[in-house]
């Protein structure tokens, strides 16, 4: 699948919003693909919460003395990584992390593209069935001849490259033909070899040319090349989300940071990934910050660029509606002040990158980093070097964007999100199997009508 060219700082071109090309199809095919797109974009929009008061006295005691900690954790529910508060106080942060000799990469799952790369445009068979235990099941099988040369002799054997899709997972395996007693194993036997818990007695072959594209779209529906991250400005002394979301504007230090992250774009008529922002009527502000990174698009929901209401909305729900629905967010501090983990109430927000500017708007601009994650999230790369103070520059930008993308991927592996994903996947797979069955039955009817119209063609052997 070709990747859209990234948009770097200063660029004015944007990738197309199309994920892949479609072959000609009837309206029902489009309905299935539209359903895929809907499930990709849907997220609960319920971030209203009760007003939070000042942090409790016990939390206040944790920040007495010097230096002021970057983050304050409750007794349970969160863990942190990054900047380690010194007992002596290192406000000037003379040492910085050296990223020039380090390497990092975005965590990638090759499973979604396996069918497109290994099966499409190659001879293979697709089968479907309804399993009593597993529900809808869709399998792709490709037979390959493998050989091994050793000295003057060589040997060859057949292997079966297999993908089995169930409501809970996709399993890819390569099976040797020696595993089967028959030279031509039944598809039911192949499915059983991949997933022992299958109880299917018959699988149905579908040969229509429409099916491979539908299968590829299903496999790739979970691929994410578009991301949205929140950015909240925290002034010195602010401890609640109402105070942070209530900042009408941000200062020059955060503006410098935003310039590092991406491009300021006009939302009106914007054709790149908008991350749910309004590009037609201006209801979500006039501008935002956007960037391309590797093969991905990133839109930032910047609290101070989203609409601000002076009266009647202490929670600034228009801002909270977007940032509270993000999975990962940045809290930017232009001076030393503690961020209290959990102060931004959200069902979805799993990780907060607390970034504090040091000597901003100078040739020595650098950033302290501390990351607060909810319990249940596993550690995600790249590792944070110590001291967790980074000089402004392209290395830090690349490292930070990689860390943000990987944090989102890690969050989606937590039980809260896997349950949602399994439910979505089950619905999509059932609809796909129903569609494949419909296509297969229509193909059988067409073949029957053809042979009925030209019966002599079936008498070649006679």
Beta strands, then each sheet from edge to edge (+ up, - down):
strand 1: 71-72
strand 2: 78-82
strand 3: 125-131
strand 4: 135-150
strand 5: 153-165
strand 6: 170-176
strand 7: 204-206
strand 8: 226-234
strand 9: 263-266
strand 10: 287-293
strand 11: 296-302
strand 12: 328-333
strand 13: 339-340
strand 14: 351-358
strand 15: 366-374
strand 16: 389-391
sheet 1: 1+ 13+
sheet 2: 2+ 15- 14+ 12+ 8+ 11+ 10- 9+
sheet 3: 2+ 15- 16+
sheet 4: 6+ 5- 4+ 3- 7+
end
